[in-house]
Amino acid sequence: MKISKLKDIENSSVSHNAAIKKKVIIKNGEIPNITYFSAATFPPGEIAYSHIHQDMTEVFFIQSGMAEMVIDGQTIALGPGTCITVEPNEQHELRNVGTTDLDIMYFGVITK
């Protein structure tokens, strides 16, 4: 059993943009096929820049704030309570398009 509390987890930076902070709740290797489970905060205007994962599906849940995700050139508006799944090899970028912090929870699953 593992119990985690967000308040006890240190912030780290998102690899796609150091201005975006995350708390890794479940780290790679702790659960088979899960690469991570994290909570992240995007300040207004910040972007997790466009990238691709060849062997991983990512799932994003918008807790608060307003986001846009661009997947293979298609822009999708995302508000609180929205969940979106990005499949392997889909180029994606997540943006905070609101005037307040964008708070998300997200995880990755290996799909090899």
N, C-alpha and C positions, 0 to 999 in steps of 0.2 A: 504494500500500500504506500502511496505517496500523496501527501496533502501539500498544496501550494497556496500561498496567499500573495496576491499581487503586491501588497505593501511591503513584503519581505524580499522581493526579487529586485536586484539591481538593474538599472537601465543600461542598455547597450545600443549601439547605432545600427540602423538598417544598412546592409551592404550596398544598396542602390542609392543611398543619400544619407550622409552622416547627420543631417539636421533632423531626421526622423528617428525617434527613440522607440525602442521596443523592450519588452520584458519576456524572456523565453520561459514559458511555463513548463513545457516538456522539451527536452533537448534531443537532438539526433542520437539514436541508438537506445533510448530509454524504453521505447515501445517498437516492436518490429514494424517496419514499413512506414512509420511516421517519422518525417524528417525533423519536425518541430511543431510546437503549438505555442503561439505568441500573441501578445497584445501590443499594439503599436499606437502611437499618437503622432499625427502629422500636423504641425502648425499650419496656419492658413498659407496657401500658396505652395506648399511643399509637394514634391513629386517623387514617387518611387519609379525611377526612370525605366524606360522600355527594356525588356529582357525576355529571354526564353529559357524554359527548363525542358530538357529533352526527356528526362526520366521521372518527372514528378507532376502530379496534379496538385493544384493549390485551391484552397477554399477560403474565401474572405467573407466575414460577417461585419456589416457596418453597425456599430453600436450607437454612435452619435456623429453629427456633422453631415456635410454634403460632399460627395465624391463623384468623380468621373473615372471610369476605367476604359481604357482603349485596348481592345483585343483585336489583333489582326486588322487594324485600321478602323474598326467600328467603335464609336464613342457611346458609352452607356452611362446614364445618370443613375447614381446609387444614393439612397437616403437611409436613415436609421431603420433597422429591422430587415434590411436587404441582405441576402446571401448570394454570392456568385462563385461559380466554379470555373477555373481556368484549366484546360486540358494540356497535356504535354505538347510541346512544339507550338503553342499559341503565343505569339508575341504580345506582351501585355505591359501596361503602365497604369499606375494608380495615382490620382491627383486629388488633393484637397482643393475644392473649388469654392468652399464656403468662407465665411468670415470668422469662424470659430475653429477650435481644434477638431480634427477628424480622428475618432477613436475606433479602431478596428480590432477584431480577433481573427487570427488566420492560422491555417495549418497546411502542411504538405504531406502527401502520401506518395511513396515510391511506386512507380507503375511499370517497372521492368518485368 
